[in-house]
Amino acid sequence: MSLARTPGVGLTGLNGQLIEVEADVGNGIPAFLLLGLPDAALNESRERIRSAAWNSGIPLPNRRLTVNLTPATMHRSGSGFDLAIL
């Protein structure tokens, strides 16, 4: 298994809050799981990330990809975390 972490910033109004994006590549049925109170736009990031990786020539592994956005208590929205997830 591989685990990677990167920081990000989530906005609540005009206030910024640090977000940690954790990605794990593991064994299992190939899937892309997004955890941590994502909204509909953030759930759609799966396809945006796959398309961006494909068009950039970055191969995504055909394995189980789990992405966690912490802290889980903060609601996130929009496409602002796509780069951190990729």
N, C-alpha and C positions, 0 to 999 in steps of 0.2 A: 504494500500500500504506500501511496505517496500523499503527503499533506503539505499544503502551502498556505501561507497567511499573508494578507496585504491590508493596509489600512485604507479607509475611505472616509468620506464625510457625508452625512445625511442631514438634510435641512428640515427643520420644523419651523415654518414661518421664516423669520430672518436669523434664527439661531442655528448654528451648526453643531452637530454631535458626531464624535468619532464612531465609526463603524468598522468592525473587523470582518473581512471577507475571508473565510476559510474554504479551501477546496480540497477534496479528497478523491483520489482515483483508486478504486478498489475492485476486487473481483466480484462477480455476480452477473446477473442479466444486464446487458447494456441499457443504461437509463441516464437521464439528466434530472436530478432532484434539486429543488431550490427550497431551502428552509429559512424560517425567520420572518414571519408575517409579510410575505410579499403581496402586492396588489396585482391586478390583472396585467398592467403594463410590465411589471417586473417578471411575472410568469412568462410573458411573451419574449423575454430576453433570451430564453433558450434557443429560439429560432434565429434571433439576431446574432447571437454568439456563434452558432453553428455556421451561419452564412458568412460572417466576418472571418472566421477561422478558415473556411473553405476558400474564400476569395483571396486570403493572404498567404495561402499555401501552408498553413499551420495544421498539421494533422491532429484531430481530436481522437483520443484512443477509443476503441470500440469496447469500452468497459463501463463500469458504473461510476458516474461522476456525481458527487454530492457537494453542493455549495451551501454553506451556512453563513447567514448574516447576523452578527451579534452586535449589540444586545437585542434579544428577541422581543423585548417589551416595546421597542420603537417601531412604529409602522413606517414602512418605506414605500415609495411610489416612483414611477418614472423609469427612464432608461439611464440614469446617472451612474449606475453600478456596473454597466455592461463591460467597460474596460477593465475594471478591477476583477471581475469574474473571469474574463478571458485570460 
